[in-house]
Amino acid sequence: MSTSEKQRPSRRAALLGDRPGSYAIARHVRMSPTKVRRVVDMVRGLDVNEALTVLRFAPQAASEPVYKVVASAAANAESTADLRADDLYVSQAFVDEGVTMRRIRPRAKGSASRILKRGSHITVVVEPRSQSNTEPRSKEA
């Protein structure tokens, strides 16, 4: 590889730029991205403590890995950027499609059908609330 090729921006620069905050990524989570997106949509825009409470009591199975990612992002912000978890909110949260494992299911007359076991990558970005975003998002909507 030559050195003249353009390098990709760092992941932090792509997610946060020069704003304070932190992020966490869970890769290769063995759940369908559509099921995880339902849970991620519930916590986007909430304060971190409120999001963790919502995820703790959510009945969906995908709430456990999302809880871990939100807690990890908050811990990363506390340890690396010296931010308090009480001041943080979930500014970005998205789910990308991961590796799909393909399995075979035997069918009638010697044929087979494919089973797709989907995986996903969960990304959560937490930032401190700025002066312009002082009011938290309400759940009444």
Chimera marker file (.cmm) of the C-alpha trace (Angstrom):
<marker_set name="trace">
<marker id="1" x="0.000" y="0.000" z="0.000" r="1" g="1" b="0" radius="0.5"/>
<marker id="2" x="1.336" y="3.379" z="-0.887" r="1" g="1" b="0" radius="0.5"/>
<marker id="3" x="1.440" y="6.241" z="1.573" r="1" g="1" b="0" radius="0.5"/>
<marker id="4" x="-0.170" y="8.636" z="-0.903" r="1" g="1" b="0" radius="0.5"/>
<marker id="5" x="-3.601" y="7.002" z="-0.492" r="1" g="1" b="0" radius="0.5"/>
<marker id="6" x="-6.137" y="8.847" z="1.617" r="1" g="1" b="0" radius="0.5"/>
<marker id="7" x="-6.582" y="7.447" z="5.086" r="1" g="1" b="0" radius="0.5"/>
<marker id="8" x="-10.006" y="7.006" z="6.598" r="1" g="1" b="0" radius="0.5"/>
<marker id="9" x="-10.885" y="9.315" z="9.467" r="1" g="1" b="0" radius="0.5"/>
<marker id="10" x="-10.729" y="7.799" z="12.916" r="1" g="1" b="0" radius="0.5"/>
<marker id="11" x="-13.945" y="6.380" z="14.287" r="1" g="1" b="0" radius="0.5"/>
<marker id="12" x="-14.036" y="9.008" z="17.042" r="1" g="1" b="0" radius="0.5"/>
<marker id="13" x="-13.676" y="11.805" z="14.500" r="1" g="1" b="0" radius="0.5"/>
<marker id="14" x="-16.471" y="10.332" z="12.410" r="1" g="1" b="0" radius="0.5"/>
<marker id="15" x="-18.860" y="9.933" z="15.370" r="1" g="1" b="0" radius="0.5"/>
<marker id="16" x="-18.074" y="12.924" z="17.586" r="1" g="1" b="0" radius="0.5"/>
<marker id="17" x="-15.776" y="15.289" z="15.731" r="1" g="1" b="0" radius="0.5"/>
<marker id="18" x="-14.256" y="17.709" z="18.244" r="1" g="1" b="0" radius="0.5"/>
<marker id="19" x="-17.244" y="17.581" z="20.638" r="1" g="1" b="0" radius="0.5"/>
<marker id="20" x="-16.790" y="16.088" z="24.130" r="1" g="1" b="0" radius="0.5"/>
<marker id="21" x="-18.271" y="12.667" z="24.727" r="1" g="1" b="0" radius="0.5"/>
<marker id="22" x="-17.533" y="9.031" z="24.132" r="1" g="1" b="0" radius="0.5"/>
<marker id="23" x="-18.840" y="5.974" z="22.336" r="1" g="1" b="0" radius="0.5"/>
<marker id="24" x="-19.015" y="2.187" z="22.603" r="1" g="1" b="0" radius="0.5"/>
<marker id="25" x="-19.496" y="-0.492" z="19.968" r="1" g="1" b="0" radius="0.5"/>
<marker id="26" x="-20.668" y="-4.078" z="20.421" r="1" g="1" b="0" radius="0.5"/>
<marker id="27" x="-19.780" y="-6.147" z="17.394" r="1" g="1" b="0" radius="0.5"/>
<marker id="28" x="-21.054" y="-9.557" z="16.294" r="1" g="1" b="0" radius="0.5"/>
<marker id="29" x="-24.112" y="-9.582" z="18.541" r="1" g="1" b="0" radius="0.5"/>
<marker id="30" x="-26.122" y="-12.663" z="17.577" r="1" g="1" b="0" radius="0.5"/>
<marker id="31" x="-29.481" y="-10.946" z="17.129" r="1" g="1" b="0" radius="0.5"/>
<marker id="32" x="-31.325" y="-9.700" z="14.123" r="1" g="1" b="0" radius="0.5"/>
<marker id="33" x="-30.671" y="-5.999" z="13.429" r="1" g="1" b="0" radius="0.5"/>
<marker id="34" x="-34.393" y="-5.283" z="13.062" r="1" g="1" b="0" radius="0.5"/>
<marker id="35" x="-35.091" y="-6.618" z="16.557" r="1" g="1" b="0" radius="0.5"/>
<marker id="36" x="-32.223" y="-4.624" z="18.063" r="1" g="1" b="0" radius="0.5"/>
<marker id="37" x="-33.303" y="-1.434" z="16.250" r="1" g="1" b="0" radius="0.5"/>
<marker id="38" x="-36.680" y="-1.587" z="18.025" r="1" g="1" b="0" radius="0.5"/>
<marker id="39" x="-34.887" y="-1.359" z="21.368" r="1" g="1" b="0" radius="0.5"/>
<marker id="40" x="-32.327" y="1.244" z="20.264" r="1" g="1" b="0" radius="0.5"/>
<marker id="41" x="-35.121" y="3.524" z="19.034" r="1" g="1" b="0" radius="0.5"/>
<marker id="42" x="-36.567" y="3.577" z="22.578" r="1" g="1" b="0" radius="0.5"/>
<marker id="43" x="-33.424" y="5.041" z="24.177" r="1" g="1" b="0" radius="0.5"/>
<marker id="44" x="-32.127" y="7.434" z="21.527" r="1" g="1" b="0" radius="0.5"/>
<marker id="45" x="-32.151" y="10.975" z="22.948" r="1" g="1" b="0" radius="0.5"/>
<marker id="46" x="-32.709" y="9.943" z="26.580" r="1" g="1" b="0" radius="0.5"/>
<marker id="47" x="-30.433" y="10.726" z="29.513" r="1" g="1" b="0" radius="0.5"/>
<marker id="48" x="-28.034" y="7.863" z="30.233" r="1" g="1" b="0" radius="0.5"/>
<marker id="49" x="-29.517" y="6.996" z="33.643" r="1" g="1" b="0" radius="0.5"/>
<marker id="50" x="-33.056" y="7.065" z="32.248" r="1" g="1" b="0" radius="0.5"/>
<marker id="51" x="-32.006" y="4.947" z="29.258" r="1" g="1" b="0" radius="0.5"/>
<marker id="52" x="-30.414" y="2.346" z="31.543" r="1" g="1" b="0" radius="0.5"/>
<marker id="53" x="-33.596" y="2.186" z="33.616" r="1" g="1" b="0" radius="0.5"/>
<marker id="54" x="-35.764" y="1.771" z="30.518" r="1" g="1" b="0" radius="0.5"/>
<marker id="55" x="-33.499" y="-0.993" z="29.211" r="1" g="1" b="0" radius="0.5"/>
<marker id="56" x="-33.369" y="-2.819" z="32.544" r="1" g="1" b="0" radius="0.5"/>
<marker id="57" x="-37.147" y="-3.297" z="32.529" r="1" g="1" b="0" radius="0.5"/>
<marker id="58" x="-37.761" y="-3.693" z="28.798" r="1" g="1" b="0" radius="0.5"/>
<marker id="59" x="-39.179" y="-7.134" z="27.947" r="1" g="1" b="0" radius="0.5"/>
<marker id="60" x="-37.259" y="-7.518" z="24.673" r="1" g="1" b="0" radius="0.5"/>
<marker id="61" x="-34.277" y="-9.870" z="24.618" r="1" g="1" b="0" radius="0.5"/>
<marker id="62" x="-32.245" y="-7.272" z="22.717" r="1" g="1" b="0" radius="0.5"/>
<marker id="63" x="-32.393" y="-4.886" z="25.675" r="1" g="1" b="0" radius="0.5"/>
<marker id="64" x="-29.547" y="-6.735" z="27.450" r="1" g="1" b="0" radius="0.5"/>
<marker id="65" x="-26.798" y="-6.120" z="24.851" r="1" g="1" b="0" radius="0.5"/>
<marker id="66" x="-28.031" y="-2.554" z="24.290" r="1" g="1" b="0" radius="0.5"/>
<marker id="67" x="-27.905" y="-1.972" z="28.072" r="1" g="1" b="0" radius="0.5"/>
<marker id="68" x="-24.295" y="-3.154" z="28.118" r="1" g="1" b="0" radius="0.5"/>
<marker id="69" x="-23.313" y="-0.854" z="25.256" r="1" g="1" b="0" radius="0.5"/>
<marker id="70" x="-24.959" y="2.215" z="26.829" r="1" g="1" b="0" radius="0.5"/>
<marker id="71" x="-23.327" y="1.460" z="30.189" r="1" g="1" b="0" radius="0.5"/>
<marker id="72" x="-19.966" y="0.954" z="28.489" r="1" g="1" b="0" radius="0.5"/>
<marker id="73" x="-20.236" y="4.250" z="26.594" r="1" g="1" b="0" radius="0.5"/>
<marker id="74" x="-21.044" y="6.072" z="29.841" r="1" g="1" b="0" radius="0.5"/>
<marker id="75" x="-18.108" y="4.413" z="31.605" r="1" g="1" b="0" radius="0.5"/>
<marker id="76" x="-15.814" y="5.332" z="28.707" r="1" g="1" b="0" radius="0.5"/>
<marker id="77" x="-16.907" y="8.964" z="28.981" r="1" g="1" b="0" radius="0.5"/>
<marker id="78" x="-16.278" y="8.987" z="32.731" r="1" g="1" b="0" radius="0.5"/>
<marker id="79" x="-12.823" y="7.441" z="32.484" r="1" g="1" b="0" radius="0.5"/>
<marker id="80" x="-11.401" y="9.043" z="29.334" r="1" g="1" b="0" radius="0.5"/>
<marker id="81" x="-13.119" y="12.428" z="29.083" r="1" g="1" b="0" radius="0.5"/>
<marker id="82" x="-13.740" y="13.092" z="32.816" r="1" g="1" b="0" radius="0.5"/>
<marker id="83" x="-17.480" y="13.567" z="32.301" r="1" g="1" b="0" radius="0.5"/>
<marker id="84" x="-20.197" y="12.760" z="34.825" r="1" g="1" b="0" radius="0.5"/>
<marker id="85" x="-22.755" y="10.112" z="33.864" r="1" g="1" b="0" radius="0.5"/>
<marker id="86" x="-25.570" y="12.296" z="35.231" r="1" g="1" b="0" radius="0.5"/>
<marker id="87" x="-24.839" y="14.963" z="32.598" r="1" g="1" b="0" radius="0.5"/>
<marker id="88" x="-24.719" y="12.581" z="29.614" r="1" g="1" b="0" radius="0.5"/>
<marker id="89" x="-27.413" y="11.672" z="27.114" r="1" g="1" b="0" radius="0.5"/>
<marker id="90" x="-27.570" y="9.211" z="24.217" r="1" g="1" b="0" radius="0.5"/>
<marker id="91" x="-26.935" y="11.481" z="21.255" r="1" g="1" b="0" radius="0.5"/>
<marker id="92" x="-26.557" y="8.773" z="18.609" r="1" g="1" b="0" radius="0.5"/>
<marker id="93" x="-27.470" y="5.110" z="18.619" r="1" g="1" b="0" radius="0.5"/>
<marker id="94" x="-27.632" y="2.910" z="15.570" r="1" g="1" b="0" radius="0.5"/>
<marker id="95" x="-27.469" y="-0.733" z="14.546" r="1" g="1" b="0" radius="0.5"/>
<marker id="96" x="-25.614" y="-2.030" z="11.502" r="1" g="1" b="0" radius="0.5"/>
<marker id="97" x="-25.988" y="-5.426" z="9.942" r="1" g="1" b="0" radius="0.5"/>
<marker id="98" x="-23.218" y="-7.844" z="10.887" r="1" g="1" b="0" radius="0.5"/>
<marker id="99" x="-22.145" y="-11.220" z="9.606" r="1" g="1" b="0" radius="0.5"/>
<marker id="100" x="-24.937" y="-13.592" z="8.604" r="1" g="1" b="0" radius="0.5"/>
<marker id="101" x="-24.326" y="-17.258" z="9.370" r="1" g="1" b="0" radius="0.5"/>
<marker id="102" x="-25.913" y="-19.592" z="6.838" r="1" g="1" b="0" radius="0.5"/>
<marker id="103" x="-27.231" y="-22.952" z="7.983" r="1" g="1" b="0" radius="0.5"/>
<marker id="104" x="-29.028" y="-25.733" z="6.142" r="1" g="1" b="0" radius="0.5"/>
<marker id="105" x="-32.410" y="-27.200" z="7.051" r="1" g="1" b="0" radius="0.5"/>
<marker id="106" x="-33.293" y="-30.560" z="5.491" r="1" g="1" b="0" radius="0.5"/>
<marker id="107" x="-36.553" y="-30.545" z="3.538" r="1" g="1" b="0" radius="0.5"/>
<marker id="108" x="-38.705" y="-33.080" z="1.734" r="1" g="1" b="0" radius="0.5"/>
<marker id="109" x="-37.419" y="-35.185" z="-1.170" r="1" g="1" b="0" radius="0.5"/>
<marker id="110" x="-33.750" y="-34.648" z="-0.373" r="1" g="1" b="0" radius="0.5"/>
<marker id="111" x="-33.789" y="-30.908" z="-0.836" r="1" g="1" b="0" radius="0.5"/>
<marker id="112" x="-32.637" y="-28.287" z="1.626" r="1" g="1" b="0" radius="0.5"/>
<marker id="113" x="-33.507" y="-24.738" z="2.562" r="1" g="1" b="0" radius="0.5"/>
<marker id="114" x="-31.275" y="-22.074" z="3.981" r="1" g="1" b="0" radius="0.5"/>
<marker id="115" x="-31.555" y="-20.667" z="7.499" r="1" g="1" b="0" radius="0.5"/>
<marker id="116" x="-30.074" y="-17.192" z="7.965" r="1" g="1" b="0" radius="0.5"/>
<marker id="117" x="-28.783" y="-16.489" z="11.477" r="1" g="1" b="0" radius="0.5"/>
<marker id="118" x="-28.251" y="-12.761" z="11.460" r="1" g="1" b="0" radius="0.5"/>
<marker id="119" x="-25.864" y="-10.715" z="13.549" r="1" g="1" b="0" radius="0.5"/>
<marker id="120" x="-25.559" y="-7.011" z="14.249" r="1" g="1" b="0" radius="0.5"/>
<marker id="121" x="-23.167" y="-4.279" z="15.383" r="1" g="1" b="0" radius="0.5"/>
<marker id="122" x="-24.523" y="-1.842" z="17.995" r="1" g="1" b="0" radius="0.5"/>
<marker id="123" x="-23.019" y="1.664" z="18.280" r="1" g="1" b="0" radius="0.5"/>
<marker id="124" x="-23.942" y="4.155" z="21.021" r="1" g="1" b="0" radius="0.5"/>
<marker id="125" x="-22.566" y="7.708" z="21.356" r="1" g="1" b="0" radius="0.5"/>
<marker id="126" x="-23.032" y="9.684" z="24.590" r="1" g="1" b="0" radius="0.5"/>
<marker id="127" x="-22.439" y="13.422" z="24.959" r="1" g="1" b="0" radius="0.5"/>
<marker id="128" x="-22.977" y="15.983" z="27.702" r="1" g="1" b="0" radius="0.5"/>
<marker id="129" x="-26.070" y="18.129" z="27.263" r="1" g="1" b="0" radius="0.5"/>
<marker id="130" x="-25.184" y="21.526" z="25.821" r="1" g="1" b="0" radius="0.5"/>
<marker id="131" x="-26.902" y="24.747" z="26.851" r="1" g="1" b="0" radius="0.5"/>
<marker id="132" x="-29.113" y="24.655" z="23.749" r="1" g="1" b="0" radius="0.5"/>
<marker id="133" x="-30.296" y="21.090" z="24.562" r="1" g="1" b="0" radius="0.5"/>
<marker id="134" x="-31.208" y="21.615" z="28.213" r="1" g="1" b="0" radius="0.5"/>
<marker id="135" x="-34.629" y="19.973" z="28.062" r="1" g="1" b="0" radius="0.5"/>
<marker id="136" x="-34.583" y="16.150" z="27.893" r="1" g="1" b="0" radius="0.5"/>
<marker id="137" x="-36.796" y="14.316" z="25.450" r="1" g="1" b="0" radius="0.5"/>
<marker id="138" x="-40.085" y="13.277" z="26.998" r="1" g="1" b="0" radius="0.5"/>
<marker id="139" x="-41.618" y="9.831" z="26.598" r="1" g="1" b="0" radius="0.5"/>
<marker id="140" x="-45.200" y="11.155" z="26.138" r="1" g="1" b="0" radius="0.5"/>
<marker id="141" x="-44.839" y="11.413" z="22.362" r="1" g="1" b="0" radius="0.5"/>
<link id1="1" id2="2" r="1" g="1" b="0" radius="0.2"/>
<link id1="2" id2="3" r="1" g="1" b="0" radius="0.2"/>
<link id1="3" id2="4" r="1" g="1" b="0" radius="0.2"/>
<link id1="4" id2="5" r="1" g="1" b="0" radius="0.2"/>
<link id1="5" id2="6" r="1" g="1" b="0" radius="0.2"/>
<link id1="6" id2="7" r="1" g="1" b="0" radius="0.2"/>
<link id1="7" id2="8" r="1" g="1" b="0" radius="0.2"/>
<link id1="8" id2="9" r="1" g="1" b="0" radius="0.2"/>
<link id1="9" id2="10" r="1" g="1" b="0" radius="0.2"/>
<link id1="10" id2="11" r="1" g="1" b="0" radius="0.2"/>
<link id1="11" id2="12" r="1" g="1" b="0" radius="0.2"/>
<link id1="12" id2="13" r="1" g="1" b="0" radius="0.2"/>
<link id1="13" id2="14" r="1" g="1" b="0" radius="0.2"/>
<link id1="14" id2="15" r="1" g="1" b="0" radius="0.2"/>
<link id1="15" id2="16" r="1" g="1" b="0" radius="0.2"/>
<link id1="16" id2="17" r="1" g="1" b="0" radius="0.2"/>
<link id1="17" id2="18" r="1" g="1" b="0" radius="0.2"/>
<link id1="18" id2="19" r="1" g="1" b="0" radius="0.2"/>
<link id1="19" id2="20" r="1" g="1" b="0" radius="0.2"/>
<link id1="20" id2="21" r="1" g="1" b="0" radius="0.2"/>
<link id1="21" id2="22" r="1" g="1" b="0" radius="0.2"/>
<link id1="22" id2="23" r="1" g="1" b="0" radius="0.2"/>
<link id1="23" id2="24" r="1" g="1" b="0" radius="0.2"/>
<link id1="24" id2="25" r="1" g="1" b="0" radius="0.2"/>
<link id1="25" id2="26" r="1" g="1" b="0" radius="0.2"/>
<link id1="26" id2="27" r="1" g="1" b="0" radius="0.2"/>
<link id1="27" id2="28" r="1" g="1" b="0" radius="0.2"/>
<link id1="28" id2="29" r="1" g="1" b="0" radius="0.2"/>
<link id1="29" id2="30" r="1" g="1" b="0" radius="0.2"/>
<link id1="30" id2="31" r="1" g="1" b="0" radius="0.2"/>
<link id1="31" id2="32" r="1" g="1" b="0" radius="0.2"/>
<link id1="32" id2="33" r="1" g="1" b="0" radius="0.2"/>
<link id1="33" id2="34" r="1" g="1" b="0" radius="0.2"/>
<link id1="34" id2="35" r="1" g="1" b="0" radius="0.2"/>
<link id1="35" id2="36" r="1" g="1" b="0" radius="0.2"/>
<link id1="36" id2="37" r="1" g="1" b="0" radius="0.2"/>
<link id1="37" id2="38" r="1" g="1" b="0" radius="0.2"/>
<link id1="38" id2="39" r="1" g="1" b="0" radius="0.2"/>
<link id1="39" id2="40" r="1" g="1" b="0" radius="0.2"/>
<link id1="40" id2="41" r="1" g="1" b="0" radius="0.2"/>
<link id1="41" id2="42" r="1" g="1" b="0" radius="0.2"/>
<link id1="42" id2="43" r="1" g="1" b="0" radius="0.2"/>
<link id1="43" id2="44" r="1" g="1" b="0" radius="0.2"/>
<link id1="44" id2="45" r="1" g="1" b="0" radius="0.2"/>
<link id1="45" id2="46" r="1" g="1" b="0" radius="0.2"/>
<link id1="46" id2="47" r="1" g="1" b="0" radius="0.2"/>
<link id1="47" id2="48" r="1" g="1" b="0" radius="0.2"/>
<link id1="48" id2="49" r="1" g="1" b="0" radius="0.2"/>
<link id1="49" id2="50" r="1" g="1" b="0" radius="0.2"/>
<link id1="50" id2="51" r="1" g="1" b="0" radius="0.2"/>
<link id1="51" id2="52" r="1" g="1" b="0" radius="0.2"/>
<link id1="52" id2="53" r="1" g="1" b="0" radius="0.2"/>
<link id1="53" id2="54" r="1" g="1" b="0" radius="0.2"/>
<link id1="54" id2="55" r="1" g="1" b="0" radius="0.2"/>
<link id1="55" id2="56" r="1" g="1" b="0" radius="0.2"/>
<link id1="56" id2="57" r="1" g="1" b="0" radius="0.2"/>
<link id1="57" id2="58" r="1" g="1" b="0" radius="0.2"/>
<link id1="58" id2="59" r="1" g="1" b="0" radius="0.2"/>
<link id1="59" id2="60" r="1" g="1" b="0" radius="0.2"/>
<link id1="60" id2="61" r="1" g="1" b="0" radius="0.2"/>
<link id1="61" id2="62" r="1" g="1" b="0" radius="0.2"/>
<link id1="62" id2="63" r="1" g="1" b="0" radius="0.2"/>
<link id1="63" id2="64" r="1" g="1" b="0" radius="0.2"/>
<link id1="64" id2="65" r="1" g="1" b="0" radius="0.2"/>
<link id1="65" id2="66" r="1" g="1" b="0" radius="0.2"/>
<link id1="66" id2="67" r="1" g="1" b="0" radius="0.2"/>
<link id1="67" id2="68" r="1" g="1" b="0" radius="0.2"/>
<link id1="68" id2="69" r="1" g="1" b="0" radius="0.2"/>
<link id1="69" id2="70" r="1" g="1" b="0" radius="0.2"/>
<link id1="70" id2="71" r="1" g="1" b="0" radius="0.2"/>
<link id1="71" id2="72" r="1" g="1" b="0" radius="0.2"/>
<link id1="72" id2="73" r="1" g="1" b="0" radius="0.2"/>
<link id1="73" id2="74" r="1" g="1" b="0" radius="0.2"/>
<link id1="74" id2="75" r="1" g="1" b="0" radius="0.2"/>
<link id1="75" id2="76" r="1" g="1" b="0" radius="0.2"/>
<link id1="76" id2="77" r="1" g="1" b="0" radius="0.2"/>
<link id1="77" id2="78" r="1" g="1" b="0" radius="0.2"/>
<link id1="78" id2="79" r="1" g="1" b="0" radius="0.2"/>
<link id1="79" id2="80" r="1" g="1" b="0" radius="0.2"/>
<link id1="80" id2="81" r="1" g="1" b="0" radius="0.2"/>
<link id1="81" id2="82" r="1" g="1" b="0" radius="0.2"/>
<link id1="82" id2="83" r="1" g="1" b="0" radius="0.2"/>
<link id1="83" id2="84" r="1" g="1" b="0" radius="0.2"/>
<link id1="84" id2="85" r="1" g="1" b="0" radius="0.2"/>
<link id1="85" id2="86" r="1" g="1" b="0" radius="0.2"/>
<link id1="86" id2="87" r="1" g="1" b="0" radius="0.2"/>
<link id1="87" id2="88" r="1" g="1" b="0" radius="0.2"/>
<link id1="88" id2="89" r="1" g="1" b="0" radius="0.2"/>
<link id1="89" id2="90" r="1" g="1" b="0" radius="0.2"/>
<link id1="90" id2="91" r="1" g="1" b="0" radius="0.2"/>
<link id1="91" id2="92" r="1" g="1" b="0" radius="0.2"/>
<link id1="92" id2="93" r="1" g="1" b="0" radius="0.2"/>
<link id1="93" id2="94" r="1" g="1" b="0" radius="0.2"/>
<link id1="94" id2="95" r="1" g="1" b="0" radius="0.2"/>
<link id1="95" id2="96" r="1" g="1" b="0" radius="0.2"/>
<link id1="96" id2="97" r="1" g="1" b="0" radius="0.2"/>
<link id1="97" id2="98" r="1" g="1" b="0" radius="0.2"/>
<link id1="98" id2="99" r="1" g="1" b="0" radius="0.2"/>
<link id1="99" id2="100" r="1" g="1" b="0" radius="0.2"/>
<link id1="100" id2="101" r="1" g="1" b="0" radius="0.2"/>
<link id1="101" id2="102" r="1" g="1" b="0" radius="0.2"/>
<link id1="102" id2="103" r="1" g="1" b="0" radius="0.2"/>
<link id1="103" id2="104" r="1" g="1" b="0" radius="0.2"/>
<link id1="104" id2="105" r="1" g="1" b="0" radius="0.2"/>
<link id1="105" id2="106" r="1" g="1" b="0" radius="0.2"/>
<link id1="106" id2="107" r="1" g="1" b="0" radius="0.2"/>
<link id1="107" id2="108" r="1" g="1" b="0" radius="0.2"/>
<link id1="108" id2="109" r="1" g="1" b="0" radius="0.2"/>
<link id1="109" id2="110" r="1" g="1" b="0" radius="0.2"/>
<link id1="110" id2="111" r="1" g="1" b="0" radius="0.2"/>
<link id1="111" id2="112" r="1" g="1" b="0" radius="0.2"/>
<link id1="112" id2="113" r="1" g="1" b="0" radius="0.2"/>
<link id1="113" id2="114" r="1" g="1" b="0" radius="0.2"/>
<link id1="114" id2="115" r="1" g="1" b="0" radius="0.2"/>
<link id1="115" id2="116" r="1" g="1" b="0" radius="0.2"/>
<link id1="116" id2="117" r="1" g="1" b="0" radius="0.2"/>
<link id1="117" id2="118" r="1" g="1" b="0" radius="0.2"/>
<link id1="118" id2="119" r="1" g="1" b="0" radius="0.2"/>
<link id1="119" id2="120" r="1" g="1" b="0" radius="0.2"/>
<link id1="120" id2="121" r="1" g="1" b="0" radius="0.2"/>
<link id1="121" id2="122" r="1" g="1" b="0" radius="0.2"/>
<link id1="122" id2="123" r="1" g="1" b="0" radius="0.2"/>
<link id1="123" id2="124" r="1" g="1" b="0" radius="0.2"/>
<link id1="124" id2="125" r="1" g="1" b="0" radius="0.2"/>
<link id1="125" id2="126" r="1" g="1" b="0" radius="0.2"/>
<link id1="126" id2="127" r="1" g="1" b="0" radius="0.2"/>
<link id1="127" id2="128" r="1" g="1" b="0" radius="0.2"/>
<link id1="128" id2="129" r="1" g="1" b="0" radius="0.2"/>
<link id1="129" id2="130" r="1" g="1" b="0" radius="0.2"/>
<link id1="130" id2="131" r="1" g="1" b="0" radius="0.2"/>
<link id1="131" id2="132" r="1" g="1" b="0" radius="0.2"/>
<link id1="132" id2="133" r="1" g="1" b="0" radius="0.2"/>
<link id1="133" id2="134" r="1" g="1" b="0" radius="0.2"/>
<link id1="134" id2="135" r="1" g="1" b="0" radius="0.2"/>
<link id1="135" id2="136" r="1" g="1" b="0" radius="0.2"/>
<link id1="136" id2="137" r="1" g="1" b="0" radius="0.2"/>
<link id1="137" id2="138" r="1" g="1" b="0" radius="0.2"/>
<link id1="138" id2="139" r="1" g="1" b="0" radius="0.2"/>
<link id1="139" id2="140" r="1" g="1" b="0" radius="0.2"/>
<link id1="140" id2="141" r="1" g="1" b="0" radius="0.2"/>
</marker_set>
